[in-house]
Amino acid sequence: MPETIRLTVNGEPCTVAVPARTQLAEVLRDHLDLTGTHLACEQGVCGACTVMVDGRPVRSCITYAHACDGAVIETIEGHAGDAVMGRLRDAFSRHHALQCGFCTPGMLATARDIVARFDDPDEATIRHELSGNLCRCTGYVGIVNAIRDVIGQRGTEGGHAERSAPAIARATSGFRPFEPVTAAAEPAGAVAPAGTVSVDAGKTVVRRDFPLRHSPAAVWALFRDPRQVAPCIPGAVVESLEGDRFIGAVEIRFGPIRARFGGHGTFHNDDARQTGRISGQGDDKLGKSRVRGELQYAIAPGAGPDTSRVTVELRYEIEGMLAQFNRPELVTGFVDYILGQFAANCDAVLSGREAGPARRLSVLAMLWAVLKARFGRR
């Protein structure tokens, strides 16, 4: 039996008659034609349906409309005169914080709440607060950067001062930073990477080490020369080299995904310590993605005679369509697969053979690497 409820939606009073168990999302979409509120899991898990109810984010798919009788509701179509939401929308565009856009309405609602409740949250806190909103496209880096951008506008000319006072006390409610994702341990004697993937200051950080059955001197002679080591990296090429500067490209092919990052950078080697650093950036013109990063590497004696241990740390950030490769779980499997080929190619070159040809990344091999990385830790 329909019952009448009264709401104020996007500044407009409205009255609807619906059965008692009707979801708020159904009222917004089917009765008020506000289809910017998206439905996905309908279990309160993904956050796509999040809207603001009396100034707080609420999952409209599991909220009964009758529980909102008399409430003030803002959907993505509204927020008229809300300076904070206006800045968030602009920042999401500037920082490439949306791709398909399906999660964006709910993501903006949660972002609005974060900006209102926290004075100066660090990145880990923002990511924790976003953990109830799932995005399958962006990798979250652009979303986090957009929120930090808006928070950073406080106190500047034209900046915002709006706060949600009743909710501020919740800002420190039992938050604990995420632990880094740890890859599966390396089998004894195998040429396979092991290490961690984490996030630091907006960049994905990959740490790996793997053995090579060659002396440190021989391995370092290979690593210190960009022209020699580049062919060992699947899809990489050095196009020109002058002093400590280089121009090159890396091509990635994974299933239907294809990208060619052309760019430039610098490198520095310390022969005494057998350590080096490469910094660079590049753009994929076709996919409109951008990558910036730094690679540090070190060669040390291995467990046995004439063996070496290679340690690498990669810090990078991808913006644009390929930003999903910032996700730690996906990166773990992807990096393990790439480094497995890289180690095999290094061994081939050091043994007097040629590195294997750059191959199209196998979707099945990649999936297997991801599964090993995830379940090998259990």
PyMOL commands that set and color helices and strands:
alter all, ss='L'
color gray80, all
select helices_A, chain A and resi 24-31+65-68+83-94+104-117+123-132+141-152+165-172+216-223+226-232+323-326+328-350+363-375
alter helices_A, ss='H'
color red, helices_A
select strands_A, chain A and resi 3-9+12-18+50-53+56-59+72-74+181-182+194-200+203-212+236-242+245-254+257-270+275-284+289-301+308-319
alter strands_A, ss='S'
color yellow, strands_A
deselect
rebuild
show_as cartoon
